Amino acid sequence: MTEKISFTKKWNYLVQVVFDNRYVPDVLLMEKLGFSPHSWKVWKSKFIERSRYGTQTKTQYDTKKEVTFKIKYDKKHRMWSYEETSPLE
C-alpha cells in the first residue's frame, strides 16, 4: 500500500529547499522532494499554481533577518527560485 502524500508538507519542504539554495534546477528539486518523473509532472503543476498565491516569510540563518518572498518558477530555464517582496504584498 502506498503512503498518502501531504501537499502541505511537500510545499513547505519545497519552500525551504528553494529558500536555502536561492536557485534550484527542476530535476534536482524533483529528486529532493522524492518524486518520480511521472508523479513530478502532476505535482509540479500544482506547486506552480500554489506559488502564484501569497508570500512566504522565513528568517535567514546567517543574518537573522526576516525575509518575505514569493516562490517563482522559470519555465524556460526550468529553474525554481524566490523573489523578495515587501511584507504588504
C-alpha positions as a printed Julia matrix, in Angstrom:
89×3 Matrix{Float64}:
  0.0    0.0     0.0
  1.32   3.43   -0.88
  1.65   6.26    1.59
 -0.59   9.3     1.09
  1.45  12.38    0.15
  0.65  15.59    2.03
  0.58  18.6    -0.3
  1.23  20.98    2.58
  4.27  19.07    3.82
  5.75  18.84    0.32
  5.01  22.53   -0.34
  6.68  23.59    2.91
  9.72  21.46    2.09
  9.86  22.94   -1.43
  9.8   26.45    0.08
 12.6   25.53    2.49
 14.81  24.0    -0.23
 14.34  26.98   -2.56
 14.92  29.47    0.26
 18.1   27.7     1.37
 19.53  27.46   -2.16
 18.06  30.54   -3.93
 18.08  28.78   -7.34
 17.15  25.12   -7.73
 17.0   23.26  -11.06
 13.7   21.5   -11.61
 15.18  17.99  -11.76
 17.13  18.46   -8.52
 14.02  19.68   -6.72
 12.12  16.65   -8.02
 14.8   14.36   -6.53
 14.99  16.32   -3.27
 11.22  16.05   -2.77
 11.25  12.32   -3.57
  9.12  12.29   -6.73
  9.47  10.1    -9.81
  9.42  11.89  -13.19
  5.87  10.64  -13.77
  4.48  11.88  -10.44
  6.51  15.11  -10.6
  4.73  16.12  -13.81
  1.41  16.12  -11.94
  2.64  17.66   -8.69
  4.79  20.33  -10.32
  1.76  21.95  -11.95
  0.08  22.15   -8.53
  3.2   23.67   -6.95
  3.41  26.25   -9.74
 -0.25  27.1    -9.21
  0.28  27.4    -5.44
  3.31  29.66   -5.93
  1.13  32.31   -7.6
 -0.8   32.96   -4.4
  0.58  34.55   -1.26
  4.02  35.14    0.14
  6.28  33.22    2.49
  8.28  34.52    5.46
 11.49  32.94    6.71
 14.48  34.05    8.77
 17.89  33.94    7.08
 20.24  31.72    9.02
 23.37  33.88    8.75
 21.89  37.39    9.1
 18.87  36.54   11.3
 16.92  38.91    9.04
 13.28  38.07    8.35
 12.61  37.85    4.61
  9.24  37.96    2.86
  9.33  36.33   -0.56
  7.43  34.61   -3.36
  8.38  31.3    -4.93
  8.92  31.59   -8.7
  9.23  29.01  -11.46
 11.02  29.91  -14.69
  9.57  27.56  -17.29
 12.14  28.48  -19.98
 15.14  27.65  -17.78
 13.35  25.01  -15.66
 14.52  26.73  -12.51
 12.85  27.37   -9.15
 13.83  30.48   -7.21
 12.42  33.1    -4.9
 11.96  36.82   -5.17
 11.96  39.08   -2.12
  8.83  41.19   -1.75
  7.55  43.76    0.66
  5.6   42.36    3.63
  2.43  44.07    2.41
  2.13  42.28   -0.94
